[in-house]
Structures are given as C-alpha cells and as structure tokens.
Amino acid sequence: KALYARINEALAEAGVGGEDVFLGYVENGPEDWTFGFGRAQYLTGELKVPAAS
C-alpha cells in the first residue's frame, strides 16, 4: 500500500492525475522467463536460477 501511495504521490508531483495512474503487480518465477531463442533457459538448465537474497 505504501509503495502504491508513494508512486502516486511522485507522479502527482510530476503533474500526472491520480485517475491516470494504473499499477499492476504480478509475481512470476524462473519458469516464466526467456532470454531469447524461444527457450526458457532456467527450465532447460542453460542458466542457473539465481539464489534469493
């Protein structure tokens, strides 16, 4: 909630009206990424999945 409010505040400071702000947040995992060539490199093992920090 705080992040959304701060984004809206910062945009308002830049002259963007609150009614013009649309934010969407979607979580995803390694299976959702591709770095080209039509392959999901984390799933194929071509790339190692980064460790969570």
OpenMM code with the backbone's topology and positions (N, CA, C; nanometers):
from openmm import Vec3, app, unit

residues = "LYS ALA LEU TYR ALA ARG ILE ASN GLU ALA LEU ALA GLU ALA GLY VAL GLY GLY GLU ASP VAL PHE LEU GLY TYR VAL GLU ASN GLY PRO GLU ASP TRP THR PHE GLY PHE GLY ARG ALA GLN TYR LEU THR GLY GLU LEU LYS VAL PRO ALA ALA SER".split()
positions = [
    Vec3(0.0820, -0.1182, 0.0000),
    Vec3(0.0000, 0.0000, 0.0000),
    Vec3(0.0870, 0.1254, 0.0000),
    Vec3(0.1917, 0.1219, 0.0792),
    Vec3(0.2800, 0.2386, 0.0883),
    Vec3(0.3502, 0.2642, -0.0453),
    Vec3(0.3908, 0.1574, -0.1135),
    Vec3(0.4573, 0.1732, -0.2425),
    Vec3(0.3632, 0.2373, -0.3432),
    Vec3(0.2416, 0.1877, -0.3514),
    Vec3(0.1448, 0.2431, -0.4457),
    Vec3(0.1177, 0.3901, -0.4149),
    Vec3(0.1029, 0.4226, -0.2885),
    Vec3(0.0761, 0.5608, -0.2490),
    Vec3(0.1936, 0.6503, -0.2867),
    Vec3(0.3152, 0.6028, -0.2639),
    Vec3(0.4327, 0.6848, -0.2951),
    Vec3(0.4478, 0.7050, -0.4456),
    Vec3(0.4216, 0.6014, -0.5230),
    Vec3(0.4273, 0.6151, -0.6687),
    Vec3(0.3265, 0.7188, -0.7142),
    Vec3(0.2050, 0.7117, -0.6610),
    Vec3(0.1009, 0.8072, -0.6970),
    Vec3(0.1426, 0.9493, -0.6578),
    Vec3(0.2015, 0.9651, -0.5407),
    Vec3(0.2470, 1.0970, -0.4954),
    Vec3(0.3555, 1.1524, -0.5887),
    Vec3(0.4499, 1.0674, -0.6254),
    Vec3(0.5589, 1.1119, -0.7125),
    Vec3(0.5059, 1.1509, -0.8500),
    Vec3(0.4109, 1.0752, -0.9002),
    Vec3(0.3528, 1.1093, -1.0297),
    Vec3(0.2709, 1.2371, -1.0218),
    Vec3(0.2021, 1.2566, -0.9084),
    Vec3(0.1256, 1.3798, -0.8891),
    Vec3(0.2188, 1.5003, -0.8899),
    Vec3(0.3362, 1.4865, -0.8300),
    Vec3(0.4352, 1.5943, -0.8294),
    Vec3(0.4818, 1.6272, -0.9713),
    Vec3(0.4754, 1.5265, -1.0598),
    Vec3(0.5152, 1.5463, -1.1997),
    Vec3(0.3972, 1.5897, -1.2855),
    Vec3(0.2801, 1.6103, -1.2222),
    Vec3(0.1641, 1.6584, -1.2953),
    Vec3(0.0698, 1.5521, -1.3477),
    Vec3(0.0872, 1.4281, -1.3061),
    Vec3(0.0002, 1.3193, -1.3507),
    Vec3(-0.1138, 1.3046, -1.2513),
    Vec3(-0.2382, 1.3076, -1.3013),
    Vec3(-0.3550, 1.2930, -1.2148),
    Vec3(-0.3713, 1.1510, -1.1648),
    Vec3(-0.4204, 1.1358, -1.0439),
    Vec3(-0.4403, 1.0040, -0.9847),
    Vec3(-0.5295, 0.9140, -1.0678),
    Vec3(-0.6269, 0.9749, -1.1395),
    Vec3(-0.7166, 0.8958, -1.2238),
    Vec3(-0.6454, 0.8386, -1.3469),
    Vec3(-0.5240, 0.8875, -1.3728),
    Vec3(-0.4466, 0.8396, -1.4866),
    Vec3(-0.3391, 0.7390, -1.4467),
    Vec3(-0.3382, 0.6983, -1.3220),
    Vec3(-0.2367, 0.6051, -1.2730),
    Vec3(-0.2994, 0.4658, -1.2615),
    Vec3(-0.2375, 0.3702, -1.3278),
    Vec3(-0.2795, 0.2307, -1.3198),
    Vec3(-0.1557, 0.1486, -1.2899),
    Vec3(-0.1574, 0.0753, -1.1803),
    Vec3(-0.0443, -0.0087, -1.1423),
    Vec3(-0.0891, -0.1540, -1.1368),
    Vec3(-0.0079, -0.2417, -1.1888),
    Vec3(-0.0331, -0.3843, -1.1792),
    Vec3(0.0921, -0.4536, -1.1288),
    Vec3(0.0749, -0.5457, -1.0405),
    Vec3(0.1883, -0.6187, -0.9845),
    Vec3(0.1602, -0.7666, -1.0019),
    Vec3(0.2502, -0.8367, -1.0689),
    Vec3(0.2333, -0.9789, -1.0946),
    Vec3(0.3620, -1.0499, -1.0549),
    Vec3(0.3497, -1.1473, -0.9693),
    Vec3(0.4675, -1.2260, -0.9327),
    Vec3(0.4903, -1.3328, -1.0392),
    Vec3(0.6164, -1.3674, -1.0603),
    Vec3(0.6484, -1.4757, -1.1512),
    Vec3(0.7713, -1.5482, -1.1022),
    Vec3(0.7958, -1.6611, -1.1610),
    Vec3(0.9094, -1.7431, -1.1204),
    Vec3(1.0004, -1.7721, -1.2382),
    Vec3(1.1042, -1.8486, -1.2154),
    Vec3(1.2020, -1.8782, -1.3201),
    Vec3(1.1395, -1.9400, -1.4456),
    Vec3(1.0333, -2.0152, -1.4284),
    Vec3(0.9688, -2.0800, -1.5429),
    Vec3(0.9028, -1.9791, -1.6371),
    Vec3(0.8877, -1.8566, -1.5927),
    Vec3(0.8212, -1.7532, -1.6725),
    Vec3(0.9182, -1.6676, -1.7545),
    Vec3(1.0476, -1.6966, -1.7473),
    Vec3(1.1461, -1.6118, -1.8137),
    Vec3(1.2066, -1.6797, -1.9356),
    Vec3(1.2307, -1.5994, -2.0381),
    Vec3(1.3108, -1.6430, -2.1520),
    Vec3(1.4075, -1.5306, -2.1845),
    Vec3(1.5240, -1.5668, -2.2270),
    Vec3(1.6236, -1.4683, -2.2674),
    Vec3(1.6540, -1.4850, -2.4161),
    Vec3(1.5499, -1.5177, -2.4900),
    Vec3(1.5591, -1.5273, -2.6351),
    Vec3(1.5663, -1.6698, -2.6867),
    Vec3(1.5630, -1.6796, -2.8165),
    Vec3(1.5781, -1.8047, -2.8893),
    Vec3(1.4643, -1.9038, -2.8646),
    Vec3(1.3507, -1.8569, -2.8102),
    Vec3(1.2352, -1.9438, -2.7905),
    Vec3(1.2540, -2.0505, -2.6843),
    Vec3(1.3456, -2.0267, -2.5912),
    Vec3(1.3707, -2.1260, -2.4856),
    Vec3(1.3585, -2.0602, -2.3490),
    Vec3(1.3123, -2.1369, -2.2529),
    Vec3(1.3085, -2.0927, -2.1127),
    Vec3(1.4358, -2.1444, -2.0475),
    Vec3(1.5409, -2.0648, -2.0535),
    Vec3(1.6748, -2.1114, -2.0174),
    Vec3(1.6886, -2.1591, -1.8731),
    Vec3(1.6083, -2.1070, -1.7828),
    Vec3(1.6136, -2.1580, -1.6451),
    Vec3(1.5568, -2.2993, -1.6391),
    Vec3(1.4556, -2.3260, -1.7199),
    Vec3(1.3961, -2.4598, -1.7181),
    Vec3(1.4812, -2.5616, -1.7916),
    Vec3(1.5461, -2.5187, -1.8987),
    Vec3(1.6283, -2.6119, -1.9757),
    Vec3(1.7622, -2.6407, -1.9084),
    Vec3(1.7979, -2.5576, -1.8088),
    Vec3(1.9258, -2.5748, -1.7418),
    Vec3(2.0384, -2.4962, -1.8058),
    Vec3(2.0077, -2.4231, -1.9131),
    Vec3(2.1105, -2.3422, -1.9779),
    Vec3(2.1601, -2.2312, -1.8856),
    Vec3(2.0746, -2.1838, -1.7970),
    Vec3(2.1107, -2.0826, -1.6983),
    Vec3(2.0745, -2.1325, -1.5589),
    Vec3(2.1578, -2.1000, -1.4628),
    Vec3(2.1306, -2.1346, -1.3251),
    Vec3(2.0348, -2.0305, -1.2668),
    Vec3(1.9330, -2.0760, -1.1942),
    Vec3(1.8393, -1.9854, -1.1296),
    Vec3(1.9128, -1.9111, -1.0177),
    Vec3(1.9094, -1.7779, -1.0183),
    Vec3(1.9789, -1.7023, -0.9128),
    Vec3(1.9236, -1.7348, -0.7750),
    Vec3(2.0102, -1.7374, -0.6782),
    Vec3(1.9683, -1.7626, -0.5401),
    Vec3(1.8968, -1.6393, -0.4851),
    Vec3(1.7951, -1.6620, -0.4044),
    Vec3(1.7245, -1.5499, -0.3397),
    Vec3(1.8180, -1.4824, -0.2407),
    Vec3(1.8091, -1.3505, -0.2379),
    Vec3(1.8962, -1.2785, -0.1434),
    Vec3(1.8196, -1.2329, -0.0229),
] * unit.nanometer
topology = app.Topology()
chain = topology.addChain("A")
for resn in residues:
    res = topology.addResidue(resn, chain)
    for name in ("N", "CA", "C"):
        topology.addAtom(name, app.Element.getBySymbol(name[0]), res)
